[in-house]
Every structure is written in structure tokens, then in C-alpha cells.
Amino acid sequence: MSNPVTSLHNYLAKTQSTSSLSWAETKKGTDHAPTWLVECKRVVKGTAEAPTINQAKQEAAKKALAAIKADLEKK
């Protein structure tokens, strides 16, 4: 299984600039059972919540990449 963060970065490197790609990370909940909200900030955002920051970032990247590709198909 490929890493969605790597896939997003590679896709943007080939098709657009990666310089505007950034992440916003917010921890919610208690220290012993946190939930992480991660947003992939770009023209299209991918947002995800998960028990770990890595899981949330992976899911946000997956959603952002899918949204970018969907927008390109509409053109």
C-alpha cells in the first residue's frame, strides 16, 4: 500500500508546485486518548480526524489527492 502523503507530494511535484503545500495539525481530547485533526492546505483541502497524527495526515492527504484529481477530470 502506498503512502498517501508521499503520493500527494509526488503528484504535486510532477503537475504543480509543492511549495504551497502545508499542514495544519490540531490535537483534541485528553493526552491518553487524543484525536488529531489534520488539514492539507492547498487550493483543495483534505481534512481528517484520527487517533494518531500520522493516521490523520495520511487520510487528509488521500482526500486532498482525490479532490485534486477530481477537479482535473472536470476540466
N, CA, C and O atoms as CSV, one atom per row, in Angstrom:
chain,resi,resn,atom,element,x,y,z
A,1,MET,N,N,0.848,-1.176,0.000
A,1,MET,CA,C,0.000,0.000,0.000
A,1,MET,C,C,0.894,1.241,0.000
A,1,MET,O,O,1.845,1.329,0.777
A,2,SER,N,N,0.586,2.184,-0.866
A,2,SER,CA,C,1.415,3.382,-0.949
A,2,SER,C,C,1.056,4.376,0.149
A,2,SER,O,O,-0.051,4.364,0.686
A,3,ASN,N,N,1.997,5.214,0.462
A,3,ASN,CA,C,1.826,6.246,1.473
A,3,ASN,C,C,1.116,7.435,0.822
A,3,ASN,O,O,1.669,8.030,-0.103
A,4,PRO,N,N,-0.103,7.808,1.278
A,4,PRO,CA,C,-0.838,8.903,0.654
A,4,PRO,C,C,-0.117,10.249,0.710
A,4,PRO,O,O,-0.246,11.049,-0.217
A,5,VAL,N,N,0.632,10.515,1.769
A,5,VAL,CA,C,1.364,11.781,1.865
A,5,VAL,C,C,2.439,11.833,0.775
A,5,VAL,O,O,2.605,12.852,0.105
A,6,THR,N,N,3.156,10.738,0.608
A,6,THR,CA,C,4.170,10.656,-0.440
A,6,THR,C,C,3.534,10.747,-1.820
A,6,THR,O,O,4.053,11.431,-2.702
A,7,SER,N,N,2.411,10.058,-2.008
A,7,SER,CA,C,1.717,10.099,-3.297
A,7,SER,C,C,1.267,11.511,-3.639
A,7,SER,O,O,1.409,11.950,-4.780
A,8,LEU,N,N,0.722,12.227,-2.652
A,8,LEU,CA,C,0.289,13.605,-2.873
A,8,LEU,C,C,1.478,14.484,-3.236
A,8,LEU,O,O,1.411,15.262,-4.187
A,9,HIS,N,N,2.556,14.363,-2.485
A,9,HIS,CA,C,3.749,15.169,-2.745
A,9,HIS,C,C,4.311,14.882,-4.136
A,9,HIS,O,O,4.652,15.808,-4.872
A,10,ASN,N,N,4.405,13.612,-4.492
A,10,ASN,CA,C,4.932,13.238,-5.806
A,10,ASN,C,C,4.037,13.746,-6.928
A,10,ASN,O,O,4.526,14.237,-7.946
A,11,TYR,N,N,2.729,13.629,-6.741
A,11,TYR,CA,C,1.789,14.097,-7.753
A,11,TYR,C,C,1.931,15.602,-7.964
A,11,TYR,O,O,2.000,16.069,-9.100
A,12,LEU,N,N,1.972,16.355,-6.873
A,12,LEU,CA,C,2.103,17.807,-6.982
A,12,LEU,C,C,3.448,18.208,-7.574
A,12,LEU,O,O,3.536,19.192,-8.308
A,13,ALA,N,N,4.491,17.453,-7.262
A,13,ALA,CA,C,5.814,17.754,-7.813
A,13,ALA,C,C,5.828,17.598,-9.335
A,13,ALA,O,O,6.524,18.338,-10.031
A,14,LYS,N,N,5.063,16.643,-9.846
A,14,LYS,CA,C,5.015,16.413,-11.287
A,14,LYS,C,C,4.090,17.391,-12.003
A,14,LYS,O,O,4.354,17.772,-13.143
A,15,THR,N,N,3.019,17.796,-11.352
A,15,THR,CA,C,1.985,18.563,-12.040
A,15,THR,C,C,1.895,20.030,-11.627
A,15,THR,O,O,1.437,20.864,-12.408
A,16,GLN,N,N,2.318,20.348,-10.428
A,16,GLN,CA,C,2.181,21.699,-9.898
A,16,GLN,C,C,3.355,21.963,-8.971
A,16,GLN,O,O,4.313,21.191,-8.929
A,17,SER,N,N,3.276,23.026,-8.250
A,17,SER,CA,C,4.311,23.346,-7.268
A,17,SER,C,C,3.937,22.764,-5.914
A,17,SER,O,O,2.774,22.802,-5.512
A,18,THR,N,N,4.922,22.231,-5.218
A,18,THR,CA,C,4.676,21.728,-3.864
A,18,THR,C,C,4.965,22.789,-2.818
A,18,THR,O,O,4.774,22.552,-1.625
A,19,SER,N,N,5.424,23.959,-3.250
A,19,SER,CA,C,5.830,24.983,-2.277
A,19,SER,C,C,4.675,25.501,-1.434
A,19,SER,O,O,4.887,25.970,-0.316
A,20,SER,N,N,3.449,25.422,-1.962
A,20,SER,CA,C,2.316,25.927,-1.188
A,20,SER,C,C,1.616,24.829,-0.393
A,20,SER,O,O,0.592,25.083,0.240
A,21,LEU,N,N,2.150,23.630,-0.418
A,21,LEU,CA,C,1.573,22.531,0.347
A,21,LEU,C,C,1.971,22.674,1.808
A,21,LEU,O,O,3.156,22.747,2.133
A,22,SER,N,N,0.979,22.712,2.685
A,22,SER,CA,C,1.266,22.808,4.115
A,22,SER,C,C,0.218,22.024,4.887
A,22,SER,O,O,-0.809,21.621,4.341
A,23,TRP,N,N,0.493,21.817,6.151
A,23,TRP,CA,C,-0.374,21.025,7.012
A,23,TRP,C,C,-0.721,21.818,8.262
A,23,TRP,O,O,0.119,22.531,8.812
A,24,ALA,N,N,-1.958,21.688,8.703
A,24,ALA,CA,C,-2.391,22.259,9.980
A,24,ALA,C,C,-2.797,21.087,10.862
A,24,ALA,O,O,-3.625,20.266,10.467
A,25,GLU,N,N,-2.226,21.007,12.039
A,25,GLU,CA,C,-2.469,19.882,12.952
A,25,GLU,C,C,-3.016,20.406,14.269
A,25,GLU,O,O,-2.448,21.320,14.867
A,26,THR,N,N,-4.135,19.817,14.723
A,26,THR,CA,C,-4.764,20.221,15.975
A,26,THR,C,C,-5.051,18.983,16.811
A,26,THR,O,O,-5.684,18.039,16.340
A,27,LYS,N,N,-4.589,18.993,18.037
A,27,LYS,CA,C,-4.834,17.878,18.956
A,27,LYS,C,C,-6.098,18.178,19.753
A,27,LYS,O,O,-6.257,19.273,20.293
A,28,LYS,N,N,-6.993,17.198,19.820
A,28,LYS,CA,C,-8.226,17.330,20.590
A,28,LYS,C,C,-8.307,16.177,21.587
A,28,LYS,O,O,-7.716,15.118,21.376
A,29,GLY,N,N,-9.030,16.392,22.653
A,29,GLY,CA,C,-9.224,15.320,23.622
A,29,GLY,C,C,-8.133,15.273,24.667
A,29,GLY,O,O,-7.324,16.192,24.793
A,30,THR,N,N,-8.125,14.191,25.410
A,30,THR,CA,C,-7.186,14.029,26.514
A,30,THR,C,C,-5.840,13.521,26.018
A,30,THR,O,O,-5.731,13.004,24.907
A,31,ASP,N,N,-4.814,13.674,26.854
A,31,ASP,CA,C,-3.476,13.221,26.474
A,31,ASP,C,C,-3.399,11.707,26.293
A,31,ASP,O,O,-2.630,11.223,25.463
A,32,HIS,N,N,-4.183,10.960,27.059
A,32,HIS,CA,C,-4.099,9.497,26.964
A,32,HIS,C,C,-4.963,8.928,25.833
A,32,HIS,O,O,-4.817,7.756,25.488
A,33,ALA,N,N,-5.854,9.728,25.254
A,33,ALA,CA,C,-6.681,9.269,24.133
A,33,ALA,C,C,-6.971,10.436,23.193
A,33,ALA,O,O,-8.126,10.828,23.027
A,34,PRO,N,N,-5.925,10.994,22.577
A,34,PRO,CA,C,-6.142,12.171,21.731
A,34,PRO,C,C,-6.761,11.807,20.382
A,34,PRO,O,O,-6.699,10.663,19.933
A,35,THR,N,N,-7.342,12.789,19.773
A,35,THR,CA,C,-7.779,12.716,18.389
A,35,THR,C,C,-7.084,13.849,17.668
A,35,THR,O,O,-7.038,14.975,18.163
A,36,TRP,N,N,-6.550,13.557,16.517
A,36,TRP,CA,C,-5.837,14.565,15.736
A,36,TRP,C,C,-6.671,14.978,14.542
A,36,TRP,O,O,-7.175,14.133,13.802
A,37,LEU,N,N,-6.817,16.282,14.356
A,37,LEU,CA,C,-7.452,16.849,13.177
A,37,LEU,C,C,-6.328,17.417,12.318
A,37,LEU,O,O,-5.582,18.293,12.756
A,38,VAL,N,N,-6.214,16.916,11.104
A,38,VAL,CA,C,-5.151,17.354,10.204
A,38,VAL,C,C,-5.791,17.862,8.917
A,38,VAL,O,O,-6.657,17.204,8.339
A,39,GLU,N,N,-5.355,19.038,8.478
A,39,GLU,CA,C,-5.835,19.612,7.229
A,39,GLU,C,C,-4.673,19.743,6.257
A,39,GLU,O,O,-3.603,20.242,6.605
A,40,CYS,N,N,-4.901,19.295,5.054
A,40,CYS,CA,C,-3.952,19.511,3.974
A,40,CYS,C,C,-4.354,20.824,3.325
A,40,CYS,O,O,-5.404,20.922,2.691
A,41,LYS,N,N,-3.512,21.824,3.491
A,41,LYS,CA,C,-3.851,23.157,2.987
A,41,LYS,C,C,-3.275,23.352,1.590
A,41,LYS,O,O,-2.072,23.224,1.364
A,42,ARG,N,N,-4.135,23.651,0.702
A,42,ARG,CA,C,-3.796,23.911,-0.697
A,42,ARG,C,C,-5.047,24.544,-1.299
A,42,ARG,O,O,-5.938,24.954,-0.555
A,43,VAL,N,N,-5.135,24.633,-2.597
A,43,VAL,CA,C,-6.360,25.115,-3.219
A,43,VAL,C,C,-7.504,24.195,-2.815
A,43,VAL,O,O,-8.609,24.652,-2.523
A,44,VAL,N,N,-7.234,22.924,-2.802
A,44,VAL,CA,C,-8.201,21.931,-2.350
A,44,VAL,C,C,-7.717,21.403,-1.017
A,44,VAL,O,O,-6.539,21.075,-0.873
A,45,LYS,N,N,-8.602,21.314,-0.040
A,45,LYS,CA,C,-8.204,20.835,1.282
A,45,LYS,C,C,-8.646,19.393,1.477
A,45,LYS,O,O,-9.695,18.973,0.990
A,46,GLY,N,N,-7.836,18.659,2.188
A,46,GLY,CA,C,-8.207,17.346,2.670
A,46,GLY,C,C,-8.179,17.426,4.185
A,46,GLY,O,O,-7.185,17.868,4.761
A,47,THR,N,N,-9.240,17.012,4.831
A,47,THR,CA,C,-9.340,17.091,6.282
A,47,THR,C,C,-9.672,15.717,6.834
A,47,THR,O,O,-10.499,15.002,6.269
A,48,ALA,N,N,-9.033,15.344,7.937
A,48,ALA,CA,C,-9.307,14.043,8.543
A,48,ALA,C,C,-9.065,14.094,10.041
A,48,ALA,O,O,-8.241,14.869,10.528
A,49,GLU,N,N,-9.793,13.260,10.758
A,49,GLU,CA,C,-9.599,13.082,12.195
A,49,GLU,C,C,-9.276,11.629,12.455
A,49,GLU,O,O,-9.889,10.740,11.865
A,50,ALA,N,N,-8.319,11.377,13.331
A,50,ALA,CA,C,-7.915,10.009,13.655
A,50,ALA,C,C,-7.233,9.996,15.016
A,50,ALA,O,O,-6.862,11.049,15.535
A,51,PRO,N,N,-7.065,8.809,15.598
A,51,PRO,CA,C,-6.427,8.709,16.910
A,51,PRO,C,C,-4.950,9.098,16.919
A,51,PRO,O,O,-4.418,9.478,17.962
A,52,THR,N,N,-4.283,9.006,15.768
A,52,THR,CA,C,-2.873,9.412,15.713
A,52,THR,C,C,-2.692,10.469,14.633
A,52,THR,O,O,-3.453,10.536,13.667
A,53,ILE,N,N,-1.672,11.289,14.818
A,53,ILE,CA,C,-1.398,12.348,13.847
A,53,ILE,C,C,-1.040,11.753,12.487
A,53,ILE,O,O,-1.432,12.295,11.454
A,54,ASN,N,N,-0.307,10.655,12.478
A,54,ASN,CA,C,0.083,10.023,11.223
A,54,ASN,C,C,-1.133,9.501,10.466
A,54,ASN,O,O,-1.238,9.698,9.255
A,55,GLN,N,N,-2.049,8.841,11.162
A,55,GLN,CA,C,-3.259,8.338,10.512
A,55,GLN,C,C,-4.080,9.485,9.933
A,55,GLN,O,O,-4.581,9.391,8.813
A,56,ALA,N,N,-4.217,10.563,10.693
A,56,ALA,CA,C,-4.988,11.710,10.225
A,56,ALA,C,C,-4.325,12.353,9.012
A,56,ALA,O,O,-5.007,12.733,8.060
A,57,LYS,N,N,-3.012,12.475,9.041
A,57,LYS,CA,C,-2.290,13.091,7.926
A,57,LYS,C,C,-2.405,12.231,6.671
A,57,LYS,O,O,-2.593,12.755,5.573
A,58,GLN,N,N,-2.295,10.923,6.828
A,58,GLN,CA,C,-2.428,10.012,5.691
A,58,GLN,C,C,-3.811,10.152,5.052
A,58,GLN,O,O,-3.929,10.235,3.829
A,59,GLU,N,N,-4.844,10.177,5.876
A,59,GLU,CA,C,-6.212,10.277,5.365
A,59,GLU,C,C,-6.463,11.641,4.727
A,59,GLU,O,O,-7.126,11.724,3.693
A,60,ALA,N,N,-5.945,12.704,5.325
A,60,ALA,CA,C,-6.101,14.045,4.751
A,60,ALA,C,C,-5.412,14.130,3.390
A,60,ALA,O,O,-5.949,14.727,2.457
A,61,ALA,N,N,-4.237,13.540,3.277
A,61,ALA,CA,C,-3.514,13.532,2.002
A,61,ALA,C,C,-4.284,12.751,0.945
A,61,ALA,O,O,-4.371,13.169,-0.209
A,62,LYS,N,N,-4.838,11.618,1.348
A,62,LYS,CA,C,-5.614,10.796,0.422
A,62,LYS,C,C,-6.813,11.586,-0.113
A,62,LYS,O,O,-7.097,11.557,-1.311
A,63,LYS,N,N,-7.510,12.289,0.780
A,63,LYS,CA,C,-8.672,13.085,0.373
A,63,LYS,C,C,-8.264,14.258,-0.513
A,63,LYS,O,O,-8.947,14.561,-1.492
A,64,ALA,N,N,-7.165,14.915,-0.181
A,64,ALA,CA,C,-6.704,16.052,-0.979
A,64,ALA,C,C,-6.322,15.609,-2.388
A,64,ALA,O,O,-6.677,16.267,-3.366
A,65,LEU,N,N,-5.607,14.502,-2.493
A,65,LEU,CA,C,-5.198,13.996,-3.800
A,65,LEU,C,C,-6.423,13.615,-4.634
A,65,LEU,O,O,-6.476,13.909,-5.828
A,66,ALA,N,N,-7.400,12.967,-4.015
A,66,ALA,CA,C,-8.626,12.595,-4.727
A,66,ALA,C,C,-9.378,13.835,-5.208
A,66,ALA,O,O,-9.902,13.851,-6.322
A,67,ALA,N,N,-9.432,14.862,-4.380
A,67,ALA,CA,C,-10.127,16.096,-4.759
A,67,ALA,C,C,-9.413,16.807,-5.902
A,67,ALA,O,O,-10.062,17.312,-6.818
A,68,ILE,N,N,-8.092,16.851,-5.858
A,68,ILE,CA,C,-7.321,17.493,-6.927
A,68,ILE,C,C,-7.535,16.754,-8.243
A,68,ILE,O,O,-7.751,17.379,-9.282
A,69,LYS,N,N,-7.476,15.434,-8.202
A,69,LYS,CA,C,-7.676,14.645,-9.419
A,69,LYS,C,C,-9.101,14.799,-9.948
A,69,LYS,O,O,-9.304,14.866,-11.160
A,70,ALA,N,N,-10.088,14.854,-9.054
A,70,ALA,CA,C,-11.483,15.041,-9.473
A,70,ALA,C,C,-11.667,16.393,-10.148
A,70,ALA,O,O,-12.382,16.497,-11.145
A,71,ASP,N,N,-11.031,17.423,-9.617
A,71,ASP,CA,C,-11.110,18.752,-10.229
A,71,ASP,C,C,-10.489,18.753,-11.624
A,71,ASP,O,O,-11.009,19.397,-12.535
A,72,LEU,N,N,-9.388,18.041,-11.792
A,72,LEU,CA,C,-8.730,17.984,-13.100
A,72,LEU,C,C,-9.588,17.251,-14.127
A,72,LEU,O,O,-9.583,17.600,-15.308
A,73,GLU,N,N,-10.328,16.230,-13.675
A,73,GLU,CA,C,-11.193,15.477,-14.582
A,73,GLU,C,C,-12.363,16.325,-15.063
A,73,GLU,O,O,-12.879,16.101,-16.158
A,74,LYS,N,N,-12.787,17.292,-14.259
A,74,LYS,CA,C,-13.904,18.165,-14.631
A,74,LYS,C,C,-13.515,19.150,-15.723
A,74,LYS,O,O,-14.373,19.656,-16.447
A,75,LYS,N,N,-12.222,19.419,-15.837
A,75,LYS,CA,C,-11.751,20.429,-16.804
A,75,LYS,C,C,-11.704,19.897,-18.206
A,75,LYS,O,O,-11.330,20.621,-19.129
